[in-house]
Amino acid sequence: MAAWRKGERGFMSIEIERKFLLNGNAWRTLGSPVLYRQGYLNRSKERTVRVRTAGEKGYLTLKGISRGIKRREYEYEIPKADADAILRDLAEKPIIEKTRRRIEYKGLFWEIDEFSGENQGLILAEVELDSEDQKIDRPPWIGEEVTHDPRYYNSNLVLFPYTKWDLK
Amino acid sequence: MAAWRKGERGFMSIEIERKFLLNGNAWRTLGSPVLYRQGYLNRSKERTVRVRTAGEKGYLTLKGISRGIKRREYEYEIPKADADAILRDLAEKPIIEKTRRRIEYKGLFWEIDEFSGENQGLILAEVELDSEDQKIDRPPWIGEEVTHDPRYYNSNLVLFPYTKWDLK
């Protein structure tokens, strides 16, 4: 989430990120895993509304239309107990569960998400960039790029979870 | 918005309210009018997500399914500038605009909303209650009850604004 400006209780940012599959298991010894649970209150093309818990924190995030790999994003921290109740009572099912590791590699931050629940078996790495044409040094544990494959969009992993991909 | 518990940055509440048309113009001399602008990021039956500006403040509000006149609600304050940008770029159009007066009458708070824009001409009063069977003293400027008429739900005033009702 690059180029953000801090707001009173949240921030607006333009999100520029690329998404990859993993290569091997060397990444498992890096970073500190944190449990993320997230669900959607809207998954339309024009706007998504996401509620998330990350460890002991809760967040509400609004995103607009993607333009290339850029996307406008607004994120606000909310009480963890509210986020839990919203996930339980209001969010579309199933909820997405994943364990996230945040790893710095040659000046860039990589987030590795190991999914559980309905997306068990899926592992994805995302890197946050400052500009669309920014050069990246690929860590040795990074595999094929899937930035533009809609099956891997978080919002689509609700409708078509990874454990059901081979049934199609 | 009765029975709320204060959260770190917002609150969860059960909303119990009744809605009325107005009678005469005596209410116009009461309260301090504040401009509200609001739009929806989701208007489904299961969940609504609303962004609102009230004077110089901004809010994000999530509501669940209505059960009778009760409805679970989560509200969070966000920066006014974010709310303006979300209304402009992300919310479904048209935006609802209204001038709200908050008036105390015999121990209860009444909110009178005078709509502008696409709902020009519509004036509604809402009263917030602590329980479904609470007795209310009707102020003399309160007219017909419309609590259960879906045309008057705020979320429906986006799809079918008041100025178009007689065209149906």
Interface residues (C-beta under 8 A of the other chain):
Chain A: G7 E8 R9 G10 M12 L41 N42 E46 R47 V49 L60 L62 G64 R72 Y74 Y76 E77 I78 P79 A81 D82 A85 I86 D89 L90 A91
Chain B: G7 E8 R9 G10 M12 L41 N42 E46 R47 V49 L60 L62 G64 R72 Y74 Y76 E77 I78 P79 A81 D82 A85 I86 D89 L90 A91
